[in-house]
Amino acid sequence: MAIIAPFWATTDTYSAFRDGHSKVYYQMHKRGDINSSAAILRMASEHVQRYTGKFENFEASWVLVVTWEKLCPYVYYYYYDSNCRWVRVIACATSMSCVFVVK
């Protein structure tokens, strides 16, 4: 079983979400899908090529972007004001995958 845990920390995953304070969004982009953004695929490919120093032929065919907004530490209090935002991007090509952090 494979598990991807791009955000692993002790946060309030119950009250803050139940009360509508914290939110999680995700977007999937796939080459050839009319609902996907070619710009996102291109940007992910360029980042992998530029920042890894390898994989100069990397061309993303699938990208997952996950955003966590207003995450709260464990335990959440309704008066807690958090502007914390985390973004994780997973880019896959035909034969390899790369994960990179955007904050």
JOHUBEL-V680858 format. One record per residue. N is the residue number from 1. RES is the residue in one letter. PSI is psi in radians with two decimals (999 if undefined). BURIAL is # if it has 24 or more other ideal C-beta (glycine too) atoms within 12 Angstrom, else .. Layout:
# JOHUBEL-V680858
N;RES;PSI;BURIAL
N;RES;PSI;BURIAL
This chain:
# JOHUBEL-V680858
1;M;2.22;.
2;A;2.41;.
3;I;2.34;.
4;I;2.11;.
5;A;1.35;.
6;P;-0.38;.
7;F;1.92;#
8;W;1.77;.
9;A;2.91;.
10;T;1.78;.
11;T;2.86;#
12;D;1.88;#
13;T;0.11;.
14;Y;-1.22;.
15;S;-0.77;.
16;A;-0.61;#
17;F;-0.69;.
18;R;-0.71;.
19;D;-0.03;.
20;G;0.19;.
21;H;-0.88;#
22;S;2.60;#
23;K;2.64;.
24;V;2.29;.
25;Y;2.62;.
26;Y;2.65;.
27;Q;2.35;.
28;M;2.38;#
29;H;2.27;#
30;K;2.33;.
31;R;2.33;#
32;G;-0.16;.
33;D;2.17;.
34;I;-0.35;.
35;N;-0.08;.
36;S;2.75;.
37;S;2.06;.
38;A;-0.53;.
39;A;-0.67;.
40;I;-0.78;#
41;L;-0.75;#
42;R;-0.77;.
43;M;-0.75;.
44;A;-0.75;#
45;S;-0.79;#
46;E;-0.68;.
47;H;-0.76;#
48;V;-0.78;#
49;Q;-0.78;.
50;R;-0.80;.
51;Y;-0.24;.
52;T;-0.38;.
53;G;0.08;.
54;K;-3.01;.
55;F;0.82;.
56;E;-0.26;.
57;N;0.16;.
58;F;2.24;#
59;E;1.88;#
60;A;2.32;#
61;S;-0.25;#
62;W;2.33;#
63;V;2.35;#
64;L;2.21;#
65;V;2.11;#
66;V;2.30;#
67;T;2.24;.
68;W;2.20;#
69;E;2.44;.
70;K;0.84;#
71;L;2.49;#
72;C;2.50;#
73;P;2.81;.
74;Y;2.18;.
75;V;2.52;.
76;Y;2.36;#
77;Y;2.45;.
78;Y;-0.44;.
79;Y;0.03;.
80;Y;2.23;.
81;D;1.92;.
82;S;2.21;.
83;N;0.41;.
84;C;2.33;.
85;R;2.31;.
86;W;2.40;#
87;V;2.34;#
88;R;2.47;#
89;V;2.28;#
90;I;2.13;#
91;A;2.29;#
92;C;2.45;#
93;A;-3.04;.
94;T;-0.72;.
95;S;0.08;.
96;M;2.85;.
97;S;2.64;.
98;C;2.50;#
99;V;2.32;#
100;F;2.73;#
101;V;2.35;.
102;V;2.25;.
103;K;999;.
